[in-house]
Amino acid sequence: MLDAFLAVIKGLPMSLLLTVASFVIGGIVAIPLALGLRSKIAPLRWVLRFLVDLIRGVPIIVWIFVAYYGISEAMEGSGYEIENWVSAILSLSIVSTAYLAEIYRGGILSVPVGQTEAAHALGIKATPSFLKIVAPQAFKISMPSIATYGIGLFKDTSIASVIIVEDMVFQARSFAAQNPDIPGIYPYAIAAAIYVIVSVPVAMWSRRVDRKLQAGGH
């Protein structure tokens, strides 16, 4: 059992890297995308809506294969090779961008329009009013959903093992294959336990932060 634990835990840094990198990249790119979804320019809004729905409608594993084989074919003959984990981060970032953009958009729409109108009546321009009035409140509203998505993303990184990214699931599968005398459920049960151990504290922290943010708003 100890050997199985040591084998699986070796994949934790990679799982965390995939989660943090794709979450940060997606979180940043999602900001202009969320604003574009609220654009008054109808064609732009329609195109972005189509892209978001398309990305969210395709399973993550498909995006992982698209990124993996697409990059491999694009780089073929160039003398350069892209690591598998880079393809995984790219695909997970694409998915994160779409989901987080929807979360941001929902948070922005939840802020009462009257507050923006009041700011305009006081002579505050659109950008300052958005940054100082709308954005902080939208963040408070979106915080639980953002945290929930981050936890889900951490678990979704396990799919990257299909392209031989050495995360926890890959390590569990490798250990099970190399040690047929040990019940195969052991490494997978250990991986599941680690996912829970990492996810639960984050969920508790997010709820605590959410309570503080909500209390600060009253």
C-alpha positions in Angstrom: 0.0 0.0 0.0 2.9 2.4 0.8 4.5 1.7 -2.5 1.2 2.4 -4.3 0.9 5.7 -2.4 4.5 6.8 -3.2 3.9 6.0 -6.8 0.6 7.9 -7.1 1.8 10.9 -5.1 4.5 11.5 -7.7 1.8 12.6 -10.1 0.3 15.2 -7.7 2.7 18.0 -8.8 1.7 17.5 -12.4 -2.0 17.5 -11.5 -1.5 20.7 -9.6 0.5 22.3 -12.4 -2.2 21.5 -15.0 -4.9 22.9 -12.7 -3.1 26.1 -11.7 -1.8 26.9 -15.2 -5.0 26.3 -17.1 -7.1 28.1 -14.4 -4.9 31.2 -14.5 -4.7 31.3 -18.3 -8.4 30.7 -18.6 -9.2 33.2 -15.9 -7.3 36.0 -17.6 -8.5 35.3 -21.2 -12.0 34.9 -19.9 -12.2 38.6 -18.9 -12.2 40.2 -22.3 -14.4 37.3 -23.6 -17.0 37.9 -20.8 -17.0 41.6 -21.7 -17.4 40.7 -25.4 -20.4 38.6 -24.6 -22.0 41.8 -23.3 -21.0 43.9 -26.3 -23.5 46.1 -28.0 -22.0 45.0 -31.3 -24.4 42.2 -32.2 -22.1 40.3 -34.7 -19.3 40.2 -32.2 -21.6 39.0 -29.4 -23.0 36.3 -31.7 -19.6 35.0 -32.7 -18.3 34.9 -29.1 -21.5 33.2 -28.0 -21.1 30.6 -30.7 -17.5 29.9 -29.6 -18.3 29.7 -25.9 -21.2 27.3 -26.6 -19.0 25.2 -29.0 -16.2 24.9 -26.4 -18.6 24.0 -23.6 -20.5 21.6 -25.8 -17.5 19.4 -26.7 -16.2 16.9 -24.1 -12.8 17.8 -22.6 -11.2 14.7 -23.8 -11.9 15.7 -27.4 -10.2 19.1 -26.9 -7.2 17.3 -25.4 -6.9 15.1 -28.4 -7.4 18.0 -30.8 -4.7 20.0 -29.0 -2.3 17.0 -28.8 -2.6 15.8 -32.3 -3.1 19.2 -33.8 0.1 20.6 -32.3 2.0 17.4 -33.2 1.0 17.7 -36.8 1.7 21.4 -36.9 5.2 21.0 -35.5 6.0 17.9 -37.6 9.2 18.5 -39.6 10.1 21.7 -37.7 12.6 20.0 -35.4 10.7 21.0 -32.3 8.6 18.9 -30.0 5.9 20.0 -27.7 5.6 18.2 -24.4 2.4 16.3 -23.7 1.6 18.4 -20.6 1.8 21.6 -22.7 -0.9 20.2 -25.0 -3.0 19.3 -21.9 -2.6 22.8 -20.5 -3.6 24.4 -23.8 -6.8 22.3 -24.1 -7.8 22.7 -20.5 -7.1 26.5 -20.8 -9.5 26.7 -23.8 -12.2 24.9 -21.8 -11.5 27.1 -18.7 -11.8 30.3 -20.7 -15.3 29.4 -21.9 -16.6 28.3 -18.5 -15.1 31.2 -16.6 -16.3 33.7 -19.1 -19.8 32.5 -18.5 -19.3 32.7 -14.8 -17.9 36.3 -15.1 -20.8 37.3 -17.4 -23.4 35.9 -14.9 -21.7 37.8 -12.1 -21.7 41.1 -14.0 -25.4 40.7 -15.0 -26.3 40.0 -11.4 -25.1 43.5 -10.4 -28.2 45.9 -10.3 -28.3 48.1 -13.4 -29.4 51.0 -11.2 -25.9 51.3 -9.7 -24.3 51.8 -13.0 -27.0 54.3 -14.0 -26.5 56.2 -10.7 -22.7 56.3 -11.4 -23.3 57.7 -14.9 -25.7 60.3 -13.4 -22.9 61.4 -11.1 -20.6 61.9 -14.0 -18.5 58.8 -13.5 -17.4 57.4 -16.9 -18.1 53.9 -18.0 -14.7 52.3 -17.4 -14.2 53.7 -13.9 -17.7 52.8 -12.9 -17.2 49.3 -14.1 -13.9 48.8 -12.4 -14.9 50.4 -9.1 -18.6 49.5 -8.8 -19.6 46.6 -11.0 -16.4 44.5 -11.0 -16.0 44.2 -7.2 -19.6 43.2 -6.8 -19.5 40.8 -9.7 -16.4 39.1 -8.1 -18.3 38.6 -4.8 -21.2 37.1 -6.6 -19.0 34.9 -8.8 -16.6 33.7 -6.1 -18.5 30.5 -5.2 -18.9 29.5 -8.8 -15.2 30.3 -9.6 -14.0 28.1 -6.7 -16.4 25.3 -7.6 -15.1 25.3 -11.2 -11.5 25.3 -9.9 -12.2 22.2 -7.9 -13.8 20.6 -10.9 -10.9 21.5 -13.1 -8.5 19.8 -10.6 -10.5 16.6 -11.0 -10.8 17.0 -14.8 -7.0 17.1 -15.2 -7.1 13.3 -14.7 -8.3 13.1 -18.3 -4.8 14.3 -19.4 -3.5 10.8 -18.6 -4.9 9.7 -21.9 -2.1 11.5 -23.7 0.5 10.1 -21.3 0.7 13.1 -19.1 2.2 11.8 -15.8 -0.5 12.9 -13.4 -1.9 10.9 -10.5 -4.2 8.8 -12.7 -1.3 7.9 -15.1 0.9 7.0 -12.1 -1.9 4.8 -10.6 -2.4 3.0 -13.9 1.3 2.5 -14.4 1.7 1.1 -10.8 -1.3 -1.3 -11.3 0.2 -2.5 -14.6 3.7 -3.0 -13.1 2.4 -4.7 -10.0 -0.2 -7.3 -11.0 0.2 -9.1 -7.6 -1.3 -6.1 -5.8 -5.1 -5.5 -6.1 -5.6 -3.0 -8.9 -8.0 -0.9 -6.9 -5.4 0.2 -4.4 -3.6 2.9 -6.5 -6.9 4.2 -7.9 -8.4 4.4 -4.4 -5.3 6.3 -3.2 -5.6 8.7 -6.2 -9.3 9.3 -5.3 -8.4 9.9 -1.7 -5.8 12.5 -2.7 -8.2 14.3 -5.0 -10.6 14.5 -2.0 -8.0 15.6 0.5 -6.9 18.5 -1.8 -10.4 19.5 -3.0 -12.2 19.6 0.4 -10.0 22.2 2.1 -10.2 24.4 -1.0 -14.0 24.1 -1.0 -14.1 25.0 2.7 -11.8 27.9 2.2 -13.9 29.2 -0.7 -17.1 29.1 1.4 -15.3 30.9 4.2 -14.1 33.6 1.8 -17.5 33.9 0.3 -19.1 34.5 3.7 -16.6 37.2 4.5 -17.1 38.9 1.2 -20.9 38.8 1.6 -20.6 40.1 5.1 -18.4 42.9 3.9 -21.1 43.9 1.4 -23.7 44.6 4.1 
